Amino acid sequence: MKCYKYAIGFILVLFISCNSQKTGKTTSPDKLDSIIEKKLGSGVKKENNFDNSFVLAWNEDNSSGTLVIRYGVWVITSGELLYADTAIRGNVKWLDNTSLLVEDYPGIVDGEQRNFKFKIDLTTKIKTPLHEKQDL
């Protein structure tokens, strides 16, 4: 009889631990919106990547007379912030499933700097300048 109690106890523990691994940590859409608004403020615009695994969110502020775009990329299922930055008088959009195309025009440009488009690889978090004639 004692053996059966241990066997049933073991099976219950195994069943409970397997179920808890399946559920994992997921974030509801409302919770994700709250996380994004906490980082970027209200009036946030959002766009998912192609397979809906990440969301690009940005907020445009023109109160100083210069457009400043604060943006970030979050993992949709966990709500984890993957990457965040700003772009001045520019634009940010998805280039492919794991890369962003960012245009960032600084206030003071030195004579040699003519490239203001960048590719950000979200898997490596490396920002690479794109040449004007480079195919995207």
N, C-alpha and C positions, 0 to 999 in steps of 0.2 A: 504494500500500500504506500509505503514511504517513497518507493521508487517512482510510482505513478505521479505523486505530488511534485517531485523534482523534475520529472519529464514534462509535465504540464507547465510548471514554472519556467523551465528552459524554453519551451515552445512559445509561451507568451512573451518572454523577454525578446526572443528572436523576432517574433512578429512585430512587436512594438518598435524595435530598433530599425527594422527594414522599412516600416511605414514612415518613420520620421525622416529617413534619408530621401525618400521619394518626394516628400513635400518640399524640402529645401527652403531657402529663404527667397520669397518672391515679394515683389512690391506691387501694390494695387495702383491703377492709373491715378487715382486721387492722391495717394501718398507720393507718387512720383511727381505729380504737378506741384505738390507742396514743397518737395525737396528742391525742385527747379526754381520756384518762386523765391524760396529762401535765399538762394545763391544769386539770382539775377534780378529779382524784384518783380513787380506786376507788369502786365502788358507784354508778356513773353510770347514770342512766335516759336513754333516747333515744327520739325520735319523729321520723320523717321528715315532710316537708311532703307536700302532695297529689300532686305530680308527681315526688317522690323526687329533687329536685335539691339540697335542703338537709336537714341533720339538726339538730334541736334537742336538746341534751344538757344535763342539769342534775344537780346533786348537792345533797342536802338535809343540812344540818348543824344539829343541835339541841343540841350539846354545851354551849352557854352558857345554855340554857334558853329561848332565842329561836330560832325557826326561821329559818335563813338559807339561801336558795336561790341557789347560784352557777350561772349558765347561760351557754351560748354557742350560736351557730349556725355550722355549718361547711358549706362547699361539698363535697358528697359526692365529686365526681370529682377534685378537686384537694387536698382536705384543708385548704383555706384557711379561717382563722377570719374570719368575716364580722362578727360582733357578739358582745360579751360584757358581762355586767353581773351585779348581784345584786338579789334581792328579799327584803325582810324580812317574815316572817310572811305570805307571799303565795302566789302561784301564777304559773306561766307555761305558755302553751299556744299552739298555732297558731290564728290568727284566720282567715287565708286563706293562699294559697300563698306570699306574700312578706311577711306581717305577723304579729306576735306580739301576744297579749293578755297583759299583765302586771299582776298585782295586787301592790302594794308598800305595806305599812303601816309607816310610820316609828315609831320608839320614842316620840317626843314630837310630839304633834299640836297645832298652834296652833288657835285657835277658829274660824278661817275655812276651814281646809283640811278638806274632806270627800270629796274625790275621790281615790281611791287606785288607779284602774284606768287603764291606759295602753295605747295602740296604738303599737307600734314598727314603722315601715315599714323593712324591711331594704334596700330599694333606695336610700332617701335617708338611712337611719339616724337618722330624726327620731322622737322620743318625744312623742306627743300625748296630753294628758289626755282621757279619755272621760267624758262626763257620765252621771250615774246613769240617766237615762231614754233615753240615746242607743241606738239600735238598732245591733247589731253585724252 
